[in-house]
Amino acid sequence: AIASSVTPVESNNIGKRLSPELLSVTSSTESQVEASFEKDANECTVSITVVGASGDLAKKKIFPALFALYYEGCLPEHFTICGYARSKMTDAELRNMVSKTLTCRIDKRENCSEKMDQFLKRCFYHSGQYDSPENFAALDKKLKEHEDGRTSNRLFYLSIPPNIFIDAVKCASLSASSGNGGWTRVIVEKPFGRDSESSAALTRSIDHYLGKELVENLSVLRFSNLIFEPLWSRQYIRNVQLIFSEDFGTEGRGGYFDNYGIIRDIMQNHLLQILALFAMETPVSLDAEDIRNEKVKVLRSMRPIKLEDVVLGQYKNHTRGGVAYPAYVDDKTVPKDSLTPTFAAAALFIDNARWDGPDEAIYLKINNKVPGLGMKLDRSNLNLHYAARYSKEIPDAYERLLLDAIEGERRLFIRSDELDAAWSLFTPVLNEIEEKKITPEYYPYGSRGPVCAHYLAARYNVRWGDLGLDVEQ
């Protein structure tokens, strides 16, 4: 699970919609005044630089997402994609690498192969260090050659380790930002620091999980369907469970994961942002700033997390069906004595008028008439399964967020005060865990997690939903 953040580097104009017909813009984030961009789209271009282009994330997610946007006609008429990494590579080698991961999954149109060839011709490569202003200056020169004198809007996607974010952003800003009236933006991979202090260096962020179509629809479900709003409180909702489970381990990613752990990697960003969307008060409108204002308010109303309300676990080796699954510390990139949790469960409380009450997975049930001539009623789940209800292809999260970054759409973006509120909630308990060297409880690979997680739920008279696979412990 990867998350992303977007940082406007030095932007006077933020593109609202890119199309061959018209490019309209909004002014800077602070003013929020919409304006009209009078230049013809033929005079503008978008240059997208994937920094860390030789990595798995770029190959498996970013380039395929960019191709999907191009295939759907969502990119402007004039655009360039440049791969940037330390590896030595030619344009042809980059195109060959990228072509192996591109698919014609969207609507399976007949001209997909032709579109793929056209897309690859827009892809170029430049080798350089991530902390070298000179290398980024050389990149700037190459981008200008392809921009052909047009007003350039530049987007940098930093698919690189967190410890070199700042250096790369500085180099992009100083040596390769747009200098002719266009905008410059940077997307970085989470996590955003390790605590409140280190996260302050990243002033604007976006969580990739908020790009998921179902999550994005949460605010629409709440505020555009009047039937739900009167029910959306402690009077009718006893508890909310946010469960994130995967059926695989670190598998070679341990070197990265061991520096952060599951709380920093998933809980502090992915799950907390979903919780904020779920629990926030009704915004004045569904505009970006109004939504973000309410998310900050609900995060600040959350009770400090106590260590006694947190359960940590780490998966151990396990054999199931004749297949042996390794322990977390069996990963060659993980120290044998690592205490890094791969599982975490926590009880969180919101102290405001809507949620504060005696009772601390929403399961919505409705009464239906059973088919037939009688009047027998039955209780059933109210369920919307997107894939079954809508035949249209659901966009990948990376497609949604890349398009929003290009367009300047800010509804899914996280402000610095929201990021600070999220870290303020988790930093104290993270510090306590590390200072006391809390040993995680071991649980079998692929199981429902440690036994203490169920004791935690039982303490508040709650039963977990599906935490994972059923295995003998």
Secondary structure, 3 states (H helix, E strand, C coil): CCCEEEEECCCCCEEEECCCCCCEEECCCCCCCEECCCCCHHHEEEEEEEECCCCHHHHHHHHHHHHHHHHCCCCCCCEEEEEEECCCCCHHHHHHHHHCCCCCCCCCCCCHHHHHHHHHHCEEEEECCCCCHHHHHHHHHHHHHHHCCCEEEEEEEECCCHHHHHHHHHHHHHHCCCCCCCCEEEEEECCCCCCHHHHCCCCCEECHHHHCHHHHHHHHHHHCCCCCHHHCCCCCCCCCCCCCCCCCCCCCCHHHHCCCHHHHHHHHHHHHHHHHHHHCCCCCCCCHHHHHHHHHHHHHCECCCCHHHEEEEEEECEEECCEEECCHHHCCCCCCCCCCCCEEEECCCECCCCCCCCCCCCCCEEEEECCCCCCCEEEEECCCCHHHHCCCCCCCHHHHHHHHHHHCCCCCEECHHHHHHHHHHHHHHHHHHHHCCCCCEEEECCCCCCHHHHHHHHHCCCCCCCCCCCCCC
